[in-house]
Amino acid sequence: MIKLTVDINRSILGRLSNLFALTGGFIMLMLAVITVASIIGRTTIGQSIEGDYEITEMGLAMAIFLFLPECYIRKGHVVVDLFTAHCKPSTLFKLDTLSDLIFTVVAFLFAYRMSLSGLEAKEYMEQSMLLALPTWWIYVVGVVTMTLCGMCGLYNLFHAIVGDKHE
């Protein structure tokens, strides 16, 4: 039996996830700059950046989506091990594989439903109130990142079936 020992962090999925996370971090940095500039402007000259709340809302939504694949790869999600702390390694492996399966299905389901919502938002020309920014492109980021999360889940499932440990 051939064992595949490809590290997900070195694979294209890992590199994409890392790039997405860095992009999310850059967006958060720019949002911090906009927020600080708006607060300074409001405090000193009585004028803030118009639509700063809308920009922050949309930017945070995109950043959170962009962080999800990297968080999943690094197993950074919250794990409550109250009931599994004293389980056998084989039981933990089965539970991990089941959770990967559920996560993968949910990620692809989210991607599908968000694509429908994004198409609807584009069809109805949904936009923000002050700046009139279209909201459908946020759904595009969500669909792409949730698809990447699902592909990372498939990667973990594949390695669980083949026999590799996916730590």
Contact map, one row per residue, 1 for C-alpha under 8 A:
11100000000000000000000000000000000000000000000000000000000000000000000000000000000000000000000000000000000000000000000000000000000000000000000000000000000000000000000
11110000000000000000000000000000000000000000000000000000000000000000000000000000000000000000000000000000000000000000000000000000000000000000000000000000000000000000000
11111000000000000000000000000000000000000000000000000000000000000000000000000000000000000000000000000000000000000000000000000000000000000000000000000000000000000111000
01111100000000000000000000000000000000000000000000000000000000000000000000000000000000000000000000000000000000000000000000000000000000000000000000000000000000100101000
00111110000000000000000000000000000000000000000000000000000000000000000000000000000000000000000000000000000000000000000000000000000000000000000000000000000000000001000
00011111011000000000000000000000000000000000000000000000000000000000000000000000000000000000000000000000000000000000000000000000000000000000000000000000000000000000000
00001111111000000000000000000000000000000000000000000000000000000000000000000000000000000000000000000000000000000000000000000000000000000000000000000000000000000000000
00000111111111000000000000000000000000000000000000000000000000000000000010000000000000000000000000000000000000000000000000000000000000000000000000000000000000000000000
00000011111111100000000000000000000000000000000000000000000000000000000010000000000000000000000000000000000000000000000000000000000000000000000000000000000000000000000
00000111111111100000000000000000000000000000000000000000000000000000000000000000000000000000000000000000000000000000000000000000000000000000000000000000000000000000000
00000111111111100000000000000000000000000000000000000000000000000000000000000000000000000000000000000000000000000000000000000000000000000000000000000000000000000000000
00000001111111110000000000000000000000000000000000000000000000000000000000000000000000000000000000000000000000000000000000000000000000000000000000000000000000000000000
00000001111111111000000000000000000000000000000000000000000000000000000000000000000000000000000000000000000000000000000000000000000000000000000000010011000000000000000
00000001111111111100000000000000000000000000000000000000000000000000010010000000000000000000000000000000000000000000000000000000000000000000000000000000000000000000000
00000000111111111110000000000000000000000000000000000000000000000000000000000000000000000000000000000000000000000000000000000000000000000000000000000000000000000000000
00000000000111111111000000000000000000000000000000000000000000000000000000000000000000000000000000000000000000000000000000000000000000000000000000000000000000000000000
00000000000011111111100000000000000000000000000000000000000000000110110000000000000000000000000000000000000000000000000000000000000000000000000000010000000000000000000
00000000000001111111110000000000000000000000000000000000000000000000010000000000000000000000000000000000000000000000000000000000000000000000000000000000000000000000000
00000000000000111111111000000000000000000000000000000000000000000000000000000000000000000000000000000000000000000000000000000000000000000000000000000000000000000000000
00000000000000011111111100000000000000000000000000000000000000000110110000000000000000000000000000000000000000000000000000000000000000000000000000000000000000000000000
00000000000000001111111110000000000000000000000000000000000000100111110000000000000000000000000000000000000000000000000000000000000000000000000000000000000000000000000
00000000000000000111111111000000000000000000000000000000000000000000000000000000000000000000000000000000000000000000000000000000000000000000000000000000000000000000000
00000000000000000011111111100000000000000000000000000000000000100100000000000000000000000000000000000000000000000000000000000000000000000000000000000000000000000000000
00000000000000000001111111110000000000000000000000000000000001111110000000000000000000000000000000000000000000000000000000000000000000000000000000000000000000000000000
00000000000000000000111111111000000000000000000000000000000000100000000000000000000000000000000000000000000000000000000000000000000000000000000000000000000000000000000
00000000000000000000011111111100000000000000000000000000000000000000000000000000000000000000000000000000000000000000000000000000000000000000000000000000000000000000000
00000000000000000000001111111110000000000000000000000000001100100000000000000000000000000000000000000000000000000000000000000000000000000000000000000000000000000000000
00000000000000000000000111111111000000000000000000000000001100100000000000000000000000000000000000000000000000000000000000000000000000000000000000000000000000000000000
00000000000000000000000011111111100000000000000000000000000000000000000000000000000000000000000000000000000000000000000000000000000000000000000000000000000000000000000
00000000000000000000000001111111110000000000000000000000000000000000000000000000000000000000000000000000000000000000000000000000000000000000000000000000000000000000000
00000000000000000000000000111111111000000000000000000011001000000000000000000000000000000000000000000000000000000000000000000000000000000000000000000000000000000000000
00000000000000000000000000011111111100000000000000000000000000000000000000000000000000000000000000000000000000000000000000000000000000000000000000000000000000000000000
00000000000000000000000000001111111110000000000000000000000000000000000000000000000000000000000000000000000000000000000000000000000000000000000000000000000000000000000
00000000000000000000000000000111111111000000000010010000000000000000000000000000000000000000000000000000000000000000000000000000000000000000000000000000000000000000000
00000000000000000000000000000011111111100000000000010001000000000000000000000000000000000000000000000000000000000000000000000000000000000000000000000000000000000000000
00000000000000000000000000000001111111110000000000000000000000000000000000000000000000000000000000000000000000000000000000000000000000000000000000000000000000000000000
00000000000000000000000000000000111111111000000110000000000000000000000000000000000000000000000000000000000000000000000000000000000000000000000000000000000000000000000
00000000000000000000000000000000011111111100001110010000000000000000000000000000000000000000000000000000000000000000000000000000000000000000000000000000000000000000000
00000000000000000000000000000000001111111110000100000000000000000000000000000000000000000000000000000000000000000000000000000000000000000000000000000000000000000000000
00000000000000000000000000000000000111111111000100000000000000000000000000000000000000000000000000000000000000000000000000000000000000000000000000000000000000000000000
00000000000000000000000000000000000011111111111110000000000000000000000000000000000000000000000000000000000000000000000000000000000000000000000000000000000000000000000
00000000000000000000000000000000000001111111111100000000000000000000000000000000000000000000000000000000000000000000000000000000000000000000000000000000000000000000000
00000000000000000000000000000000000000111111111000000000000000000000000000000000000000000000000000000000000000000000000000000000000000000000000000000000000000000000000
00000000000000000000000000000000000000011111111000000000000000000000000000000000000000000000000000000000000000000000000000000000000000000000000000000000000000000000000
00000000000000000000000000000000000000001111111000000000000000000000000000000000000000000000000000000000000000000000000000000000000000000000000000000000000000000000000
00000000000000000000000000000000000000001111111100000000000000000000000000000000000000000000000000000000000000000000000000000000000000000000000000000000000000000000000
00000000000000000000000000000000000001001111111110000000000000000000000000000000000000000000000000000000000000000000000000000000000000000000000000000000000000000000000
00000000000000000000000000000000000011111100011111010000000000000000000000000000000000000000000000000000000000000000000000000000000000000000000000000000000000000000000
00000000000000000000000000000000010011001000001111110000000000000000000000000000000000000000000000000000000000000000000000000000000000000000000000000000000000000000000
00000000000000000000000000000000000000000000000111110000000000000000000000000000000000000000000000000000000000000000000000000000011000000000000000000000000000000000000
00000000000000000000000000000000000000000000000011111110000000000000000000000000000000000000000000000000000000000000000000000000011000000000000000000000000000000000000
00000000000000000000000000000000011001000000000111111111000000000000000000000000000000000000000000000000000000000000000000000000000000000000000000000000000000000000000
00000000000000000000000000000000000000000000000000111111100000000000000000000000000000000000000000000000000000000000000000000000000000000000000000000000000000000000000
00000000000000000000000000000000000000000000000000111111110000000000000000000000000000000000000000000000000000000000000000000001011000000000000000000000000000000000000
00000000000000000000000000000010000000000000000000111111111000000000000000000000000000000000000000000000000000000000000000000000000000000000000000000000000000000000000
00000000000000000000000000000010001000000000000000011111111100000000000000000000000000000000000000000000000000000000000000000000000000000000000000000000000000000000000
00000000000000000000000000000000000000000000000000001111111110000000000000000000000000000000000000000000000000000000000000000000000000000000000000000000000000000000000
00000000000000000000000000000000000000000000000000000111111111000000000000000000000000000000000000000000000000000000000000000000000000000100000000000000000000000000000
00000000000000000000000000110010000000000000000000000011111111100000000000000000000000000000000000000000000000000000000000000000000000000000000000000000000000000000000
00000000000000000000000000110000000000000000000000000001111111110000000000000000000000000000000000000000000000000000000000000000000000000000000000000000000000000000000
00000000000000000000000000000000000000000000000000000000111111111000000000000000000000000000000000000000000000000000000000000000000000000100000000000000000000000000000
00000000000000000000000100000000000000000000000000000000011111111100000000000000000000000000000000000000000000000000000000000000000000000100110000000000000000000000000
00000000000000000000101110110000000000000000000000000000001111111110000000000000000000000000000000000000000000000000000000000000000000000000000000000000000000000000000
00000000000000000000000100000000000000000000000000000000000111111111000000000000000000000000000000000000000000000000000000000000000000000000000000000000000000000000000
00000000000000000000000100000000000000000000000000000000000011111111000000000000000000000000000000000000000000000000000000000000000000000000110011000000000000000000000
00000000000000001001101100000000000000000000000000000000000001111111100000000000000000000000000000000000000000000000000000000000000000000000110010000000000000000000000
00000000000000001001100100000000000000000000000000000000000000111111111000000000000000000000000000000000000000000000000000000000000000000000000000000000000000000000000
00000000000000000000100000000000000000000000000000000000000000011111111100000000000000000000000000000000000000000000000000000000000000000000000011001000000000000000000
00000000000000001001100000000000000000000000000000000000000000000111111110000000000000000000000000000000000000000000000000000000000000000000000011011001000000000000000
00000000000001001101100000000000000000000000000000000000000000000011111111000000000000000000000000000000000000000000000000000000000000000000000000000000000000000000000
00000000000000000000000000000000000000000000000000000000000000000011111111111000000000000000000000000000000000000000000000000000000000000000000000000000000000000000000
00000000000000000000000000000000000000000000000000000000000000000001111111111000000000000000000000000000000000000000000000000000000000000000000000001001000000000000000
00000001100001000000000000000000000000000000000000000000000000000000111111110000000000000000000000000000000000000000000000000000000000000000000000000001000000000000000
00000000000000000000000000000000000000000000000000000000000000000000011111110000000000000000000000000000000000000000000000000000000000000000000000000000000000000000000
00000000000000000000000000000000000000000000000000000000000000000000001111111000000000000000000000000000000000000000000000000000000000000000000000000000000000000000000
00000000000000000000000000000000000000000000000000000000000000000000001111111100000000000000000000000000000000000000000000000000000000000000000000000000000000000000000
00000000000000000000000000000000000000000000000000000000000000000000001100111110000000000000000000000000000000000000000000000000000000000000000000000000000000000000000
00000000000000000000000000000000000000000000000000000000000000000000000000011111000000000000000000000000000000000000000000000000000000000000000000000000000000000000000
00000000000000000000000000000000000000000000000000000000000000000000000000001111100000000000000000000000000000000000000000000000000000000000000000000000000000000000000
00000000000000000000000000000000000000000000000000000000000000000000000000000111111000000000000000000000000000000000000000000000000000000000000000000000000000000000000
00000000000000000000000000000000000000000000000000000000000000000000000000000011111110000000000000000000000000000000000000000000000000000000000000000000000000000000000
00000000000000000000000000000000000000000000000000000000000000000000000000000001111110000000000000000000000000000000000000000000000000000000000000000000000000000000000
00000000000000000000000000000000000000000000000000000000000000000000000000000001111111000000000000000000000000000000000000000000000000000000000000000000000000000000000
00000000000000000000000000000000000000000000000000000000000000000000000000000000111111100001000000000000000000000000000000000000000000000000000000000000000000000000000
00000000000000000000000000000000000000000000000000000000000000000000000000000000111111100000000000000000000000000000000000000000000000000000000000000000000000000000000
00000000000000000000000000000000000000000000000000000000000000000000000000000000001111110000000000000000000000000000000000000000000000000000000000000000000000000000000
00000000000000000000000000000000000000000000000000000000000000000000000000000000000111111011000000000000000000000000000000000000000000000000000000000000000000000000000
00000000000000000000000000000000000000000000000000000000000000000000000000000000000001111111000000000000000000000000000000000000000000000000000000000000000000000000000
00000000000000000000000000000000000000000000000000000000000000000000000000000000000000111111100000000000000000000000000000000000000000000000000000000000000000000000000
00000000000000000000000000000000000000000000000000000000000000000000000000000000000000011111110000000000000000000000000000000000000000000000000000000000000000000000000
00000000000000000000000000000000000000000000000000000000000000000000000000000000000000111111111000000000000000000000000000000000000000000000000000000000000000000000000
00000000000000000000000000000000000000000000000000000000000000000000000000000000000100111111111100000000000000000000000000000000000000000000000000000000000000000000000
00000000000000000000000000000000000000000000000000000000000000000000000000000000000000001111111110000000000000000000000000000000000000000000000000000000000000000000000
00000000000000000000000000000000000000000000000000000000000000000000000000000000000000000111111111000000000000000000000000000000000000000000000000000000000000000000000
00000000000000000000000000000000000000000000000000000000000000000000000000000000000000000011111111100000000000000000000000000000000000000000000000000000000000000000000
00000000000000000000000000000000000000000000000000000000000000000000000000000000000000000001111111110000000000000000000000000000000000000000000000000000000000000000000
00000000000000000000000000000000000000000000000000000000000000000000000000000000000000000000111111111000000000000000000000000000000000000000000000000000000110010000000
00000000000000000000000000000000000000000000000000000000000000000000000000000000000000000000011111111100000000000000000000000000000000000000000000000000000000000000000
00000000000000000000000000000000000000000000000000000000000000000000000000000000000000000000001111111110000000000000000000000000000000000000000000000000000000000000000
00000000000000000000000000000000000000000000000000000000000000000000000000000000000000000000000111111111000000000000000000000000000000000000000000000000110110000000000
00000000000000000000000000000000000000000000000000000000000000000000000000000000000000000000000011111111100000000000000000000000000000000000000000000000110010000000000
00000000000000000000000000000000000000000000000000000000000000000000000000000000000000000000000001111111110000000000000000000000000000000000000000000000000000000000000
00000000000000000000000000000000000000000000000000000000000000000000000000000000000000000000000000111111111000000000000000000000000000000000000000000100100000000000000
00000000000000000000000000000000000000000000000000000000000000000000000000000000000000000000000000011111111100000000000000000000000000000000000000001111110000000000000
00000000000000000000000000000000000000000000000000000000000000000000000000000000000000000000000000001111111110000000000000000000000000000000000000000100000000000000000
00000000000000000000000000000000000000000000000000000000000000000000000000000000000000000000000000000111111111000000000000000000000000000000000000000100000000000000000
00000000000000000000000000000000000000000000000000000000000000000000000000000000000000000000000000000011111111100000000000000000000000000000000001101100000000000000000
00000000000000000000000000000000000000000000000000000000000000000000000000000000000000000000000000000001111111110000000000000000000000000000000001100100000000000000000
00000000000000000000000000000000000000000000000000000000000000000000000000000000000000000000000000000000111111111000000000000000000000000000000000000000000000000000000
00000000000000000000000000000000000000000000000000000000000000000000000000000000000000000000000000000000011111111100000000000000000000000000001001000000000000000000000
00000000000000000000000000000000000000000000000000000000000000000000000000000000000000000000000000000000001111111110000000000000000000000000011101100000000000000000000
00000000000000000000000000000000000000000000000000000000000000000000000000000000000000000000000000000000000111111111000000000000000000000000001000000000000000000000000
00000000000000000000000000000000000000000000000000000000000000000000000000000000000000000000000000000000000011111111100000000000000000000000000000000000000000000000000
00000000000000000000000000000000000000000000000000000000000000000000000000000000000000000000000000000000000001111111110000000000000000000010011000000000000000000000000
00000000000000000000000000000000000000000000000000000000000000000000000000000000000000000000000000000000000000111111111000000000000000000011001000000000000000000000000
00000000000000000000000000000000000000000000000000000000000000000000000000000000000000000000000000000000000000011111111100000000000000000000000000000000000000000000000
00000000000000000000000000000000000000000000000000000000000000000000000000000000000000000000000000000000000000001111111110000000000000000010000000000000000000000000000
00000000000000000000000000000000000000000000000000000000000000000000000000000000000000000000000000000000000000000111111111000000000000011111000000000000000000000000000
00000000000000000000000000000000000000000000000000000000000000000000000000000000000000000000000000000000000000000011111111100000000000010000000000000000000000000000000
00000000000000000000000000000000000000000000000000000000000000000000000000000000000000000000000000000000000000000001111111110000000000000000000000000000000000000000000
00000000000000000000000000000000000000000000000000000000000000000000000000000000000000000000000000000000000000000000111111111100000000110000000000000000000000000000000
00000000000000000000000000000000000000000000000000000000000000000000000000000000000000000000000000000000000000000000011111111100000001110000000000000000000000000000000
00000000000000000000000000000000000000000000000000000000000000000000000000000000000000000000000000000000000000000000001111111100000000000000000000000000000000000000000
00000000000000000000000000000000000000000000000000000000000000000000000000000000000000000000000000000000000000000000000111111100000000000000000000000000000000000000000
00000000000000000000000000000000000000000000000000000000000000000000000000000000000000000000000000000000000000000000000011111110000001000000000000000000000000000000000
00000000000000000000000000000000000000000000000000000000000000000000000000000000000000000000000000000000000000000000000011111111000001110000000000000000000000000000000
00000000000000000000000000000000000000000000000000000000000000000000000000000000000000000000000000000000000000000000000000001111100111100000000000000000000000000000000
00000000000000000000000000000000000000000000000000000100000000000000000000000000000000000000000000000000000000000000000000000111111111100000000000000000000000000000000
00000000000000000000000000000000000000000000000000000000000000000000000000000000000000000000000000000000000000000000000000000011111110000000000000000000000000000000000
00000000000000000000000000000000000000000000000001100100000000000000000000000000000000000000000000000000000000000000000000000001111100000000000000000000000000000000000
00000000000000000000000000000000000000000000000001100100000000000000000000000000000000000000000000000000000000000000000000000001111110000000000000000000000000000000000
00000000000000000000000000000000000000000000000000000000000000000000000000000000000000000000000000000000000000000000000000000011111111000000000000000000000000000000000
00000000000000000000000000000000000000000000000000000000000000000000000000000000000000000000000000000000000000000000000000000011101111100000000000000000000000000000000
00000000000000000000000000000000000000000000000000000000000000000000000000000000000000000000000000000000000000000000000001001111000111111000000000000000000000000000000
00000000000000000000000000000000000000000000000000000000000000000000000000000000000000000000000000000000000000000000000011000111000011111110000000000000000000000000000
00000000000000000000000000000000000000000000000000000000000000000000000000000000000000000000000000000000000000000000011011000100000001111111000000000000000000000000000
00000000000000000000000000000000000000000000000000000000000000000000000000000000000000000000000000000000000000000000010000000000000001111111100000000000000000000000000
00000000000000000000000000000000000000000000000000000000010011000000000000000000000000000000000000000000000000000000010000000000000000111111110000000000000000000000000
00000000000000000000000000000000000000000000000000000000000000000000000000000000000000000000000000000000000000000110110000000000000000111111111000000000000000000000000
00000000000000000000000000000000000000000000000000000000000000000000000000000000000000000000000000000000000000000010010000000000000000011111111100000000000000000000000
00000000000000000000000000000000000000000000000000000000000001001100000000000000000000000000000000000000000000000000000000000000000000001111111110000000000000000000000
00000000000000000000000000000000000000000000000000000000000001001100000000000000000000000000000000000000000000100100000000000000000000000111111111000000000000000000000
00000000000000000000000000000000000000000000000000000000000000000000000000000000000000000000000000000000000001110110000000000000000000000011111111100000000000000000000
00000000000000000000000000000000000000000000000000000000000000000000000000000000000000000000000000000000000000100000000000000000000000000001111111110000000000000000000
00000000000000000000000000000000000000000000000000000000000000001101100000000000000000000000000000000000000000000000000000000000000000000000111111111000000000000000000
00000000000000000000000000000000000000000000000000000000000000001001100000000000000000000000000000000000001101100000000000000000000000000000011111111100000000000000000
00000000000000000000000000000000000000000000000000000000000000000000000000000000000000000000000000000000001100100000000000000000000000000000001111111110000000000000000
00000000000010001000000000000000000000000000000000000000000000000000100000000000000000000000000000000000000000000000000000000000000000000000000111111111000000000000000
00000000000000000000000000000000000000000000000000000000000000000001100100000000000000000000000000000001001000000000000000000000000000000000000011111111100000000000000
00000000000000000000000000000000000000000000000000000000000000000000000000000000000000000000000000000011111100000000000000000000000000000000000001111111110000000000000
00000000000010000000000000000000000000000000000000000000000000000000000000000000000000000000000000000001000000000000000000000000000000000000000000111111111000000000000
00000000000010000000000000000000000000000000000000000000000000000000100110000000000000000000000000000001000000000000000000000000000000000000000000011111111100000000000
00000000000000000000000000000000000000000000000000000000000000000000000000000000000000000000000000011011000000000000000000000000000000000000000000001111111110000000000
00000000000000000000000000000000000000000000000000000000000000000000000000000000000000000000000000011001000000000000000000000000000000000000000000000111111111000000000
00000000000000000000000000000000000000000000000000000000000000000000000000000000000000000000000000000000000000000000000000000000000000000000000000000011111111100000000
00000000000000000000000000000000000000000000000000000000000000000000000000000000000000000000000010010000000000000000000000000000000000000000000000000001111111110000010
00000000000000000000000000000000000000000000000000000000000000000000000000000000000000000000000010011000000000000000000000000000000000000000000000000000111111111000000
00000000000000000000000000000000000000000000000000000000000000000000000000000000000000000000000000000000000000000000000000000000000000000000000000000000011111111100000
00010000000000000000000000000000000000000000000000000000000000000000000000000000000000000000000000000000000000000000000000000000000000000000000000000000001111111111110
00000000000000000000000000000000000000000000000000000000000000000000000000000000000000000000000010000000000000000000000000000000000000000000000000000000000111111111110
00000000000000000000000000000000000000000000000000000000000000000000000000000000000000000000000000000000000000000000000000000000000000000000000000000000000011111111000
00110000000000000000000000000000000000000000000000000000000000000000000000000000000000000000000000000000000000000000000000000000000000000000000000000000000001111111000
00100000000000000000000000000000000000000000000000000000000000000000000000000000000000000000000000000000000000000000000000000000000000000000000000000000000000111111100
00111000000000000000000000000000000000000000000000000000000000000000000000000000000000000000000000000000000000000000000000000000000000000000000000000000000000111111110
00000000000000000000000000000000000000000000000000000000000000000000000000000000000000000000000000000000000000000000000000000000000000000000000000000000000000110011111
00000000000000000000000000000000000000000000000000000000000000000000000000000000000000000000000000000000000000000000000000000000000000000000000000000000000100110001111
00000000000000000000000000000000000000000000000000000000000000000000000000000000000000000000000000000000000000000000000000000000000000000000000000000000000000000000111
